[in-house]
Amino acid sequence: MSNTLYERDFFAWANEQAALLRAGKLDCADIDNIAEEIASMGRSEKRELINRLAVLLLHLLKWQYQPERRGKSWRISIEQQRDDIDDHLADNPSLKSILGDAIASSYRKARMEAERETDLDRDTFPLICPFTFEQMMDEAFWPEPVA
């Protein structure tokens, strides 16, 4: 069984690899694991976007489908997610190229969570996200109640 520094102590491994790269000692660096960690960081940024979109969509759905329960906490959550998504995309502009897929994935999660949190049937909520990205991010957009 292999027991490399990468497996035993990730923090020590990361610092060692950073020092090797800074010193230009690429032949001593653990290139395969470095490449995997960099790819993993990219996946984490994508997951962060999807999770923030899911929270935003959840609260927009609740705002629209439970107008009698609207409150300060939902409003603040919507505003916070809009700000955080905006910041996240500013830090990672290439994520804009996957917004369509990210919104579809986020909406599936939000729809399931909305069913759980509202006790409304999942079929109550549209199958496909009813909001455009521009609407989701527009500080003046607040969905009207469903009749």
N, C-alpha and C positions, 0 to 999 in steps of 0.2 A: 504494500500500500504506500502510495506516494505521500510524503509529508513535507511539502515545500513551504517556504515562508509565505507564499501567497495563500496557502490553505490554513496555516497556523496563526498568522498575524497579519491581517490585511493592511492595517495601518502602517506597520513597519515595512511591509512589501511596497506599499504605495510611495512612502518616503524614499526608500532605496531606489525604486525605479525612477522617480523624479530626479534624484541626484545623478543617476547614470545618464539620463537623457540630457540633463544640463551640462554634464561633463563631455557629452558627445560620444559616450561609450555604448553605442548602439549594439555592438557585438555582445555585450554583457547583459543587455536589457532583455526582459521577458516579453518579447514582442507579441506573442500570441495572446497572453493574458492582458497586456496593455490594450491591444486592439479590442478584445472582448469588453473590457471595462469602458472604453470610449463608446462602443456601440450601445452598451447598457445605459450610459448616461443619456444618449439620444432617445432611447426608448422611455426613459424616466421623464424626460421633458414632454414627450408625446402623452404619456399617462397623466401627467400633471394638467395638461390642457384639457384632456377628456374629463378628468375628475372635476375641474372647475366649471366646465361647460355643463356637466350633469347637475351640479348643485344649482347653477343659475337656471337651467331649464326646469328643474324640480320646483323652484320657488316661483317661476313664471307660471307654471301650470297650476300650482296651488293658488296663486293670485287670481288667475282666471276662473278656476273652477270652484273656489271657496271664497267668494268675495266677502261673505259675512265674517270670515276669520282673519281678514287682512289686518296686519298690525305692523308696528314699528320693526320688529325683529325680521319679518319677511322683507320689508323694504330695505333695511340695512343689509341683509344678506344679498339681495339682488344688486345693490349698489357696490358692495364689497367685491362680489364676483366679477362684475363688469370691470372694476378697477384692476383687479388681479389678473384677469384675462388680458386686458389691454397691456399691462406691464409685462406679462409673460410673452406675449407676441412681440413686444418691442425688443425683448431680450433674445427672442428666438424667431426672427422674421420668416425663416423658411418653413415654420409650422403652418403659415398661412396657406401653403400649397396643399395641405391635407385637411383643411377645414371641413370640406364636405363629408369626408369619412368620419372625422372626429365628431361632428355634430350628429351624424346618424348613430354612432356608437353611444355618444353621451345621451341622446334622446331615449334610446332603448333602456338605459339605466335609469334615467329620470322618470320614465313612464312606469317602470316597475316600482320605484321608490314612492312615486305619487300614489299608486294604488295602496301601498302599505301605510303611508302616512295619512291619507285622507279617508280610507275605508270605502272609497268609490271603486267600482269595477274598473279593471284596466281598460276595457272596451269603451269606457267613458272618454278616454283621452285618444286623440287622433293617432293612427298607426304611424304616420310620418310627422316629423316635427312641423308644427304649424307656424313657426317663427323663422324669419330669415336671420342670418347672422347680424345684419345691419340693425334689425329690430331688437334682437337680444342685447346688443351693445349700446343702443340709443338710450341715453339717460332720460329722454322724454317719453319713451315707450313703456306703457303699462297696459297689459292686455285687458280688454273689456270683459266683463263677466259673460259667461256662456248662458244664453237664454234657455 
